[in-house]
Amino acid sequence: MENQRVFNFSAGPSMLPLEVLQRAGAEITNYQGSGMSVMEMSHRSKVFQKIFDDTQAKFRAALNIPEGYKVLFLQGGASTQFSAVPLNLIGTTGKADYAVTGNFSKLACKEAQKYGAISVAATSEDKNHTYIPAQEQLKLDPEAAYFYYCANNTIYGTEWQYVPETGAVPLVCDMSSNILSRPVDVSKYGVIFAGAQKNMAPAGLTVVIVKEELAGKELPYTPQMLGYKLMIDKDSMNNTPPCWCIYILGLVLDWLESQGGVAGMEKIKHGKAKLLYDAIDASRLFTCAVEPGSRSDMNVVFRTGDEALDAKFVAEATAAGFTNLKGHRNVGGMRASIYNAMPVEGVEKLVDFIQAFDKAN
Ligand SMILES: *Cc1c(COP(=O)(O)O)cnc(C)c1O
């Protein structure tokens, strides 16, 4: 095993495509004749500016981002956006709606309460976040400055299968764990943000897509580094951006293109998830608590109902080269995170392993 790569089902930071790692490796000491690593370059250099501009262009193309939106490459992780979103947007009416469908939207909702009147427009807490509320269940305030939701609940294994209709109220969405896995109609959103470490790049980069007309109305005490307007005006370079992560994102976007872009990826990832859910549903031992119709294509949660047997599964799977399958402590059981970079082969082999374990126990 020692020299082999494992099938890494980590929820994040998670797998990157092997081709990307190999390319980064080949260029690591001398990037395209520059005589230095991308890690060692000035962010103001011509060489890096080209990496930055190309990555921006590839990202915009991948998600078909329309005019009027700016893509920001920031730091601080998705969690910093839990503060940045209300600081930048809530000032217009002082109110915002939040859908609480898991751990991260709950944290975002709590943080936003510091800055305005927050209404819980929907919550799935009654059933331990095993479903996504339907449009009819959303209690919408037409005066909300924005409606906030998390598209894919990494811990609970649920994913919104529709885009909420909120009339004139701008949508804000945390897409940290499913960005670039499917097409998105960006024009429906005010702000989309995502930490890079699930589906895009190493940890350290946060991508924020902002509708430009919403920027510039931040609360007066907004820390300058959290202000969207400043970062729009400075093209993400008020200070040193996460250069290495931006470079890797560029390589990941080249790889994504070779997979047919987000439309190609949508088919691939849905096929992978279906393989796993079908195996779980057909098994004698395993169940998935998430309601069909709310199941995530990115994070598949399952369990036997017996903690000792779950632990045995995780231990045997790890020994067989399937790592990081232990579920989050809030949920227990198992979780297989099958982001874009997880090859179909990894899922097929895990399905074989699940079936063999199901027979033997
Ligand atoms: C991982 C994750 C976060 C937290 O990201 P950080 O970059 O660690 O702050 C937030 N939201 C979702 C949906 C996530 O999956």
The ligand as a MOL file (V3000), in Angstrom:
LIG
                    3D

  0  0  0     0  0            999 V3000
M  V30 BEGIN CTAB
M  V30 COUNTS 15 15 0 0 0
M  V30 BEGIN ATOM
M  V30 1 C -16.6340 22.8330 4.3760 0
M  V30 2 C -17.7960 23.7310 4.3100 0
M  V30 3 C -17.8120 24.9940 4.9290 0
M  V30 4 C -16.6590 25.4840 5.7600 0
M  V30 5 O -15.6130 25.8400 4.9530 0
M  V30 6 P -14.3020 26.5570 5.5070 0
M  V30 7 O -13.5810 26.9160 4.2560 0
M  V30 8 O -13.5950 25.5450 6.3590 0
M  V30 9 O -14.7260 27.7290 6.3040 0
M  V30 10 C -18.9220 25.7810 4.7660 0
M  V30 11 N -19.9770 25.3720 4.0450 0
M  V30 12 C -20.0060 24.1580 3.4580 0
M  V30 13 C -21.1980 23.7550 2.6800 0
M  V30 14 C -18.9260 23.3080 3.5730 0
M  V30 15 O -18.9570 22.0940 2.9800 0
M  V30 END ATOM
M  V30 BEGIN BOND
M  V30 1 1 1 2
M  V30 2 1 2 3
M  V30 3 2 2 14
M  V30 4 1 3 4
M  V30 5 2 3 10
M  V30 6 1 4 5
M  V30 7 1 5 6
M  V30 8 2 6 7
M  V30 9 1 6 8
M  V30 10 1 6 9
M  V30 11 1 10 11
M  V30 12 2 11 12
M  V30 13 1 12 13
M  V30 14 1 12 14
M  V30 15 1 14 15
M  V30 END BOND
M  V30 END CTAB
M  END
